Amino acid sequence: MPRFSLSCLLSCFFSWLCLSPVCAQDTTLVLDTAQLINLSRLDGWVYAPGHNPDWAKPTVNSGNWRRFKPADLSIKDADKNGKVEGWFRLNIRLDSTWEGMDLGVRNGTWAATDVYIDGQWVASFGNTGINGKPYQDHHYLDKLPKAIRLTTGQAHLLAIHLVDYVSPFLHYPSRKLQLEVFSNPAQIVQLTGPRYPSILQDDLKEDVGYKSLWFGSWLLMTICFWLLSWLKFSEKHSLQLLAIGGTFASLSSLARLLQFGNPSFAVLFGEACIVGLSLWLTTIFILLTIMTIFGYQPNRRWSTLLIITAIAGAALDAYVGNDTIISIANFMQQITIIYLLITSWKRLQGAQWAIVIGTLVSVLAATAYAIFAFANVLFNSNLVYSTFHIVYSVVSLGFPFGFLVYIALRFREILAEIRAKAVAVVQITEEKRAILAAQNQLLEQQVEARTAELKASQVQLIQKEKLASLGELTAGIAHEIQNPLNFVNNFSEVSTELVDELKEGPFQQLPDSEREYAEEILGDLTSNLKKINHHGERASSIVKGMLEHSRTESGEKRPTNLNALADEYLKIAYHGFRAKDKTGFNCQLVTDFDSTLALIDVAPQEIGRVLLNLYNNAFYAMSEHQQAGVAGFQPILSLTTRLTPHPDSSDRPEGGLLRVETVPPSGRSDESGWGVNQVEIQVSDNGTGIPESVKAKIFQPFFTTKPTGEGTGLGLSLSYDIITKGHGGVLAVESTPMQGSTFTICLPLISLKTTANQLIA
């Protein structure tokens, strides 16, 4: 829930900027204006689970430790009691540019850690329990770094003892470690520069100051609204609704302030839930207030339904753990408010324009901040804090201040109305008739418009319900299968342990004449149990694939650099395949990027999964082709992006080649039928190819050409759904047996400039 800790969010963001140029071994650490480097992302870390105080010493041999970065910690590393404990070690050397700098070390997560340099303890964050005291998580929000001394040009051993627990709360899509909930594992070990403490203190002062301003402003206005609601005033109902919304807004602001009181993880999570629930209810009551002021009188049933929806949304928001749900709710609120303004435009008069101005100021401020964020404008720490706080103050307080002005103007209007009624009694009847006719006409138009909307919505809902039912059925079946599979796997492992205990105990007491026969039976039993466990794990992977396949979301879409995305996932796939390959597979990598390729509006994680699947399949096909003993075969991988028409198949070079091309068709419309305004990503290899009889089945769920145990048959099926259903694109394949295959992805071409224009519109 990043909205509950702005300093944590900015720390994570600038840490990423600092580490973007860091390489694996020849590492150059550079401090930018953020004065912070996340060492957890660096390569070269080794890890050993458990605890041994001697592991901090430089003399300990860590050659058999696992190469593992702190940034990669997850719930998978926890034991059966939900505890993660282990040691990380890293050798670092600072060059002469760091000479004379006052450095510090910091832990930006909830995990408790002990830091050792060259075997000497230098700092503890939280309490890991090494001093005999119970475990205490680390409240990192306002903690300054601990000073350390590192000699430039000299190699130093950095050792980290870490303890963390699984969060006791439910999170999407699965349980998480505490350090993953409000922070990021990449922030476990942070190296800070000499100016970082002052930067952090200035940011905290500004953060606390603005949050105090929000709390004080909302509290004073809420008290004012409650006092005015006791008067016999025509706007009493609106005042009561806004007073209730202000109460929740004040509670939310107070909970934000209490986050700086060093609460525990559970207390902070509770405060975050209070903030989320209060924001949801504030959103609903402000919407009800505007509807009431503009003449839409929601009945008690609809009001209750909206409040229940807000509570459910807050619960879902806490479960998902990010701003997705509340952002959608705020977006829907803005759309509803704009709709109310448009439909009520002709009926607005006098003091109501104060509400319109205050509302529009809030909406425009929120829109401006979103546009600046999408346009990468707010990427300076001081500008981020100042701009965010100012804009959020306008967004949060614009409407209530407008309502105060509205109340003052309404009192003046009421006095004028009383004087006007004395002279205009005769004209009331004719005016009412004209107003009634205008209202009838407006209502008829609204009924016609809503009837058309309902018919269109009904068609969409029917289609969505069909897709949702199918996904729920698949997920339900997979969940039901998962439980017995877990029992099979667990009991097979337990049974194997029992057989081992039997060999060490009663088996030794058997006579020699019976021991050989019993040993043969126990060996067969152990082999059978291992086979049961192996096939159970394979079935479990298929079930996980079914659960992933049943997802209906395609992820958050945002402008993405396909050049960087394709290159990043290509390197990940290549190094991952080589790590698992036992045959010494090697492939030459050649890249040629076109820097003029515009940003594309896609879900990068989902497209990355598709590319990763296609790369792995291509590497597998070339590896199989290489193992077949083809003379002179040399796998070559070429990653090319260019702003030219789609190349003909004759452009593919001979020999071992995997070509990845992102090609937006520039006005091309030929026999391929792709049309214009498309981005084409082409993945080609010279592997074993796909037989014609199999090509029509490769996108079907559970169909695979790999040997038993090496594939679930869900990768291409899931990729097909992501491209066609999630992005409205096309995924096609061309293949020649023993010559290679070509997978083509076609996506709509939407540049960042187009997206910004749509947001402004």
Solvent accessible surface area in square Angstrom, and as a share of the most:
residue,aa,sasa,rsa
1,M,9,0.04
2,P,50,0.32
3,R,42,0.15
4,F,3,0.01
5,S,11,0.07
6,L,16,0.08
7,S,13,0.09
8,C,15,0.09
9,L,82,0.41
10,L,14,0.07
11,S,18,0.12
12,C,32,0.19
13,F,55,0.23
14,F,11,0.05
15,S,0,0.00
16,W,132,0.46
17,L,61,0.31
18,C,5,0.03
19,L,13,0.06
20,S,75,0.48
21,P,85,0.53
22,V,30,0.17
23,C,86,0.51
24,A,47,0.37
25,Q,151,0.67
26,D,134,0.70
27,T,45,0.26
28,T,81,0.47
29,L,17,0.08
30,V,83,0.48
31,L,32,0.16
32,D,52,0.27
33,T,83,0.48
34,A,8,0.06
35,Q,13,0.06
36,L,2,0.01
37,I,0,0.00
38,N,0,0.00
39,L,4,0.02
40,S,0,0.00
41,R,80,0.29
42,L,8,0.04
43,D,59,0.30
44,G,28,0.27
45,W,2,0.01
46,V,22,0.13
47,Y,6,0.02
48,A,11,0.08
49,P,94,0.59
50,G,32,0.30
51,H,78,0.35
52,N,52,0.27
53,P,91,0.57
54,D,65,0.34
55,W,51,0.18
56,A,4,0.03
57,K,98,0.41
58,P,73,0.46
59,T,125,0.73
60,V,38,0.22
61,N,124,0.64
62,S,26,0.17
63,G,67,0.65
64,N,136,0.70
65,W,29,0.10
66,R,122,0.44
67,R,163,0.60
68,F,26,0.11
69,K,56,0.24
70,P,0,0.00
71,A,24,0.19
72,D,73,0.38
73,L,3,0.02
74,S,30,0.19
75,I,56,0.28
76,K,182,0.77
77,D,41,0.21
78,A,24,0.18
79,D,72,0.38
80,K,197,0.84
81,N,119,0.61
82,G,16,0.15
83,K,60,0.25
84,V,1,0.00
85,E,40,0.18
86,G,0,0.00
87,W,1,0.00
88,F,0,0.00
89,R,13,0.05
90,L,10,0.05
91,N,115,0.59
92,I,19,0.10
93,R,153,0.56
94,L,3,0.02
95,D,66,0.34
96,S,91,0.59
97,T,99,0.58
98,W,12,0.04
99,E,121,0.54
100,G,75,0.72
101,M,78,0.35
102,D,108,0.56
103,L,10,0.05
104,G,4,0.03
105,V,4,0.02
106,R,10,0.04
107,N,1,0.00
108,G,0,0.00
109,T,0,0.00
110,W,0,0.00
111,A,0,0.00
112,A,0,0.00
113,T,2,0.01
114,D,2,0.01
115,V,4,0.02
116,Y,32,0.12
117,I,15,0.08
118,D,52,0.27
119,G,21,0.20
120,Q,128,0.57
121,W,141,0.49
122,V,43,0.25
123,A,2,0.02
124,S,34,0.22
125,F,6,0.03
126,G,33,0.32
127,N,25,0.13
128,T,13,0.08
129,G,31,0.29
130,I,77,0.39
131,N,92,0.47
132,G,71,0.68
133,K,128,0.54
134,P,114,0.72
135,Y,59,0.23
136,Q,96,0.43
137,D,20,0.10
138,H,9,0.04
139,H,14,0.06
140,Y,4,0.02
141,L,7,0.03
142,D,41,0.21
143,K,65,0.28
144,L,71,0.36
145,P,21,0.13
146,K,87,0.37
147,A,93,0.72
148,I,18,0.09
149,R,224,0.82
150,L,24,0.12
151,T,77,0.45
152,T,30,0.18
153,G,48,0.46
154,Q,87,0.39
155,A,52,0.40
156,H,10,0.05
157,L,14,0.07
158,L,7,0.03
159,A,0,0.00
160,I,1,0.01
161,H,1,0.00
162,L,1,0.00
163,V,1,0.01
164,D,0,0.00
165,Y,70,0.27
166,V,28,0.16
167,S,0,0.00
168,P,83,0.52
169,F,61,0.25
170,L,122,0.61
171,H,7,0.03
172,Y,81,0.31
173,P,102,0.64
174,S,63,0.41
175,R,95,0.35
176,K,50,0.21
177,L,0,0.00
178,Q,18,0.08
179,L,0,0.00
180,E,45,0.20
181,V,19,0.11
182,F,15,0.06
183,S,15,0.10
184,N,51,0.26
185,P,15,0.10
186,A,2,0.02
187,Q,3,0.01
188,I,3,0.02
189,V,3,0.01
190,Q,0,0.00
191,L,2,0.01
192,T,1,0.00
193,G,2,0.02
194,P,63,0.40
195,R,124,0.45
196,Y,12,0.04
197,P,43,0.27
198,S,59,0.38
199,I,33,0.17
200,L,12,0.06
201,Q,78,0.35
202,D,86,0.44
203,D,15,0.08
204,L,22,0.11
205,K,145,0.61
206,E,50,0.23
207,D,2,0.01
208,V,55,0.32
209,G,40,0.39
210,Y,53,0.20
211,K,7,0.03
212,S,47,0.30
213,L,91,0.45
214,W,5,0.02
215,F,47,0.20
216,G,26,0.25
217,S,19,0.12
218,W,7,0.02
219,L,71,0.35
220,L,127,0.63
221,M,9,0.04
222,T,7,0.04
223,I,86,0.44
224,C,47,0.28
225,F,0,0.00
226,W,91,0.32
227,L,96,0.48
228,L,33,0.17
229,S,1,0.01
230,W,184,0.64
231,L,88,0.44
232,K,212,0.90
233,F,19,0.08
234,S,86,0.56
235,E,25,0.11
236,K,85,0.36
237,H,95,0.43
238,S,2,0.01
239,L,0,0.00
240,Q,63,0.28
241,L,19,0.09
242,L,0,0.00
243,A,0,0.00
244,I,55,0.28
245,G,0,0.00
246,G,0,0.00
247,T,60,0.35
248,F,51,0.21
249,A,8,0.06
250,S,9,0.06
251,L,78,0.39
252,S,2,0.01
253,S,8,0.05
254,L,67,0.33
255,A,4,0.03
256,R,17,0.06
257,L,42,0.21
258,L,95,0.47
259,Q,2,0.01
260,F,41,0.17
261,G,59,0.57
262,N,87,0.44
263,P,15,0.09
264,S,42,0.27
265,F,3,0.01
266,A,54,0.42
267,V,78,0.45
268,L,3,0.02
269,F,15,0.06
270,G,29,0.28
271,E,19,0.09
272,A,0,0.00
273,C,44,0.26
274,I,74,0.37
275,V,0,0.00
276,G,4,0.04
277,L,67,0.33
278,S,2,0.01
279,L,34,0.17
280,W,19,0.07
281,L,11,0.05
282,T,12,0.07
283,T,18,0.10
284,I,17,0.09
285,F,14,0.06
286,I,22,0.11
287,L,17,0.09
288,L,3,0.01
289,T,0,0.00
290,I,1,0.00
291,M,38,0.17
292,T,13,0.08
293,I,9,0.05
294,F,4,0.02
295,G,47,0.45
296,Y,37,0.14
297,Q,123,0.55
298,P,29,0.18
299,N,82,0.42
300,R,207,0.75
301,R,197,0.72
302,W,145,0.51
303,S,23,0.15
304,T,64,0.37
305,L,89,0.44
306,L,45,0.22
307,I,50,0.25
308,I,100,0.51
309,T,69,0.40
310,A,0,0.00
311,I,89,0.45
312,A,60,0.47
313,G,8,0.08
314,A,11,0.09
315,A,66,0.51
316,L,86,0.43
317,D,1,0.00
318,A,15,0.12
319,Y,81,0.31
320,V,22,0.13
321,G,19,0.19
322,N,59,0.31
323,D,47,0.24
324,T,61,0.36
325,I,33,0.17
326,I,8,0.04
327,S,55,0.36
328,I,97,0.49
329,A,18,0.14
330,N,58,0.30
331,F,124,0.52
332,M,107,0.48
333,Q,18,0.08
334,Q,38,0.17
335,I,79,0.40
336,T,42,0.24
337,I,7,0.03
338,I,65,0.33
339,Y,85,0.32
340,L,6,0.03
341,L,7,0.03
342,I,119,0.61
343,T,30,0.18
344,S,1,0.01
345,W,127,0.44
346,K,193,0.82
347,R,86,0.31
348,L,15,0.07
349,Q,130,0.58
350,G,46,0.45
351,A,1,0.01
352,Q,35,0.16
353,W,87,0.31
354,A,12,0.09
355,I,0,0.00
356,V,2,0.01
357,I,107,0.54
358,G,7,0.06
359,T,3,0.02
360,L,60,0.30
361,V,62,0.36
362,S,11,0.07
363,V,12,0.07
364,L,116,0.58
365,A,15,0.12
366,A,34,0.27
367,T,46,0.27
368,A,36,0.28
369,Y,65,0.25
370,A,37,0.29
371,I,33,0.17
372,F,85,0.36
373,A,42,0.33
374,F,91,0.38
375,A,49,0.38
376,N,83,0.43
377,V,77,0.44
378,L,13,0.06
379,F,91,0.38
380,N,67,0.35
381,S,13,0.08
382,N,103,0.53
383,L,79,0.39
384,V,11,0.07
385,Y,4,0.01
386,S,41,0.27
387,T,23,0.14
388,F,44,0.18
389,H,0,0.00
390,I,94,0.48
391,V,25,0.14
392,Y,56,0.21
393,S,16,0.10
394,V,55,0.31
395,V,43,0.25
396,S,23,0.15
397,L,14,0.07
398,G,13,0.13
399,F,10,0.04
400,P,0,0.00
401,F,102,0.42
402,G,9,0.08
403,F,0,0.00
404,L,49,0.24
405,V,80,0.46
406,Y,3,0.01
407,I,7,0.04
408,A,63,0.49
409,L,51,0.25
410,R,34,0.12
411,F,82,0.34
412,R,165,0.60
413,E,43,0.19
414,I,41,0.21
415,L,107,0.53
416,A,46,0.36
417,E,73,0.33
418,I,109,0.55
419,R,164,0.60
420,A,53,0.41
421,K,125,0.53
422,A,85,0.66
423,V,129,0.74
424,A,30,0.23
425,V,93,0.54
426,V,135,0.78
427,Q,107,0.47
428,I,60,0.31
429,T,75,0.44
430,E,110,0.49
431,E,88,0.39
432,K,129,0.55
433,R,156,0.57
434,A,65,0.50
435,I,97,0.49
436,L,104,0.52
437,A,61,0.47
438,A,60,0.47
439,Q,78,0.35
440,N,69,0.35
441,Q,110,0.49
442,L,46,0.23
443,L,99,0.49
444,E,110,0.49
445,Q,96,0.43
446,Q,22,0.10
447,V,93,0.54
448,E,120,0.54
449,A,52,0.40
450,R,104,0.38
451,T,57,0.33
452,A,62,0.48
453,E,99,0.44
454,L,124,0.61
455,K,131,0.56
456,A,55,0.43
457,S,47,0.30
458,Q,109,0.49
459,V,106,0.61
460,Q,107,0.48
461,L,100,0.50
462,I,85,0.43
463,Q,97,0.43
464,K,127,0.54
465,E,108,0.48
466,K,127,0.54
467,L,83,0.41
468,A,41,0.32
469,S,66,0.43
470,L,112,0.56
471,G,11,0.11
472,E,123,0.55
473,L,107,0.53
474,T,32,0.19
475,A,25,0.19
476,G,33,0.32
477,I,79,0.40
478,A,0,0.00
479,H,102,0.46
480,E,121,0.54
481,I,71,0.36
482,Q,30,0.13
483,N,85,0.44
484,P,71,0.45
485,L,23,0.11
486,N,59,0.30
487,F,123,0.51
488,V,66,0.38
489,N,10,0.05
490,N,83,0.42
491,F,124,0.52
492,S,4,0.03
493,E,86,0.39
494,V,72,0.42
495,S,35,0.23
496,T,28,0.16
497,E,103,0.46
498,L,101,0.50
499,V,8,0.05
500,D,61,0.32
501,E,104,0.47
502,L,74,0.37
503,K,65,0.28
504,E,138,0.62
505,G,28,0.27
506,P,79,0.50
507,F,16,0.07
508,Q,98,0.44
509,Q,156,0.69
510,L,59,0.30
511,P,75,0.47
512,D,115,0.60
513,S,103,0.66
514,E,95,0.42
515,R,74,0.27
516,E,138,0.62
517,Y,145,0.55
518,A,21,0.16
519,E,95,0.43
520,E,108,0.48
521,I,81,0.41
522,L,11,0.06
523,G,32,0.31
524,D,81,0.42
525,L,79,0.39
526,T,18,0.10
527,S,48,0.31
528,N,77,0.40
529,L,18,0.09
530,K,127,0.54
531,K,123,0.52
532,I,83,0.42
533,N,33,0.17
534,H,103,0.46
535,H,96,0.43
536,G,5,0.05
537,E,83,0.37
538,R,72,0.26
539,A,32,0.24
540,S,9,0.06
541,S,46,0.30
542,I,38,0.19
543,V,4,0.02
544,K,127,0.54
545,G,12,0.11
546,M,27,0.12
547,L,47,0.24
548,E,66,0.29
549,H,42,0.19
550,S,19,0.12
551,R,105,0.38
552,T,103,0.60
553,E,116,0.52
554,S,26,0.17
555,G,42,0.40
556,E,123,0.55
557,K,87,0.37
558,R,106,0.39
559,P,27,0.17
560,T,14,0.08
561,N,67,0.34
562,L,1,0.01
563,N,14,0.07
564,A,58,0.45
565,L,15,0.07
566,A,1,0.01
567,D,25,0.13
568,E,93,0.42
569,Y,41,0.15
570,L,3,0.02
571,K,97,0.41
572,I,88,0.45
573,A,3,0.03
574,Y,13,0.05
575,H,109,0.49
576,G,31,0.30
577,F,29,0.12
578,R,108,0.39
579,A,80,0.62
580,K,156,0.66
581,D,28,0.15
582,K,182,0.77
583,T,79,0.46
584,G,56,0.54
585,F,3,0.01
586,N,74,0.38
587,C,9,0.05
588,Q,99,0.44
589,L,67,0.33
590,V,66,0.38
591,T,68,0.39
592,D,89,0.46
593,F,81,0.34
594,D,35,0.18
595,S,109,0.71
596,T,94,0.55
597,L,14,0.07
598,A,45,0.35
599,L,51,0.26
600,I,0,0.00
601,D,38,0.19
602,V,2,0.01
603,A,2,0.01
604,P,13,0.08
605,Q,129,0.58
606,E,8,0.04
607,I,0,0.00
608,G,0,0.00
609,R,64,0.23
610,V,0,0.00
611,L,1,0.00
612,L,51,0.25
613,N,35,0.18
614,L,3,0.01
615,Y,0,0.00
616,N,54,0.28
617,N,39,0.20
618,A,4,0.03
619,F,0,0.00
620,Y,51,0.19
621,A,17,0.13
622,M,0,0.00
623,S,4,0.03
624,E,69,0.31
625,H,14,0.06
626,Q,66,0.29
627,Q,101,0.45
628,A,72,0.56
629,G,63,0.60
630,V,66,0.38
631,A,100,0.78
632,G,84,0.81
633,F,31,0.13
634,Q,94,0.42
635,P,0,0.00
636,I,53,0.27
637,L,0,0.00
638,S,19,0.12
639,L,0,0.00
640,T,20,0.12
641,T,2,0.01
642,R,77,0.28
643,L,67,0.34
644,T,57,0.33
645,P,70,0.44
646,H,32,0.14
647,P,13,0.08
648,D,96,0.50
649,S,94,0.61
650,S,96,0.62
651,D,73,0.38
652,R,89,0.32
653,P,64,0.40
654,E,166,0.74
655,G,50,0.48
656,G,2,0.02
657,L,9,0.04
658,L,0,0.00
659,R,29,0.11
660,V,0,0.00
661,E,1,0.01
662,T,0,0.00
663,V,1,0.00
664,P,7,0.05
665,P,7,0.04
666,S,83,0.54
667,G,65,0.62
668,R,42,0.15
669,S,94,0.61
670,D,50,0.26
671,E,162,0.73
672,S,47,0.30
673,G,66,0.63
674,W,43,0.15
675,G,26,0.25
676,V,68,0.39
677,N,103,0.53
678,Q,44,0.20
679,V,0,0.00
680,E,0,0.00
681,I,1,0.00
682,Q,20,0.09
683,V,3,0.02
684,S,2,0.01
685,D,7,0.04
686,N,20,0.10
687,G,0,0.00
688,T,44,0.25
689,G,14,0.14
690,I,26,0.13
691,P,62,0.39
692,E,123,0.55
693,S,87,0.56
694,V,29,0.17
695,K,42,0.18
696,A,90,0.70
697,K,92,0.39
698,I,10,0.05
699,F,45,0.19
700,Q,92,0.41
701,P,67,0.42
702,F,95,0.40
703,F,59,0.25
704,T,52,0.30
705,T,97,0.56
706,K,57,0.24
707,P,74,0.46
708,T,100,0.58
709,G,37,0.35
710,E,99,0.44
711,G,19,0.18
712,T,40,0.24
713,G,12,0.11
714,L,8,0.04
715,G,25,0.25
716,L,27,0.13
717,S,4,0.03
718,L,27,0.14
719,S,3,0.02
720,Y,82,0.31
721,D,32,0.17
722,I,11,0.06
723,I,0,0.00
724,T,35,0.20
725,K,146,0.62
726,G,18,0.17
727,H,13,0.06
728,G,58,0.56
729,G,10,0.10
730,V,72,0.41
731,L,7,0.04
732,A,37,0.29
733,V,24,0.14
734,E,119,0.53
735,S,19,0.12
736,T,59,0.34
737,P,70,0.44
738,M,113,0.50
739,Q,121,0.54
740,G,3,0.02
741,S,7,0.04
742,T,16,0.09
743,F,16,0.07
744,T,14,0.08
745,I,0,0.00
746,C,2,0.01
747,L,0,0.00
748,P,52,0.32
749,L,58,0.29
750,I,55,0.28
751,S,29,0.19
752,L,43,0.21
753,K,155,0.66
754,T,58,0.34
755,T,19,0.11
756,A,31,0.24
757,N,81,0.41
758,Q,112,0.50
759,L,73,0.36
760,I,117,0.60
761,A,119,0.92
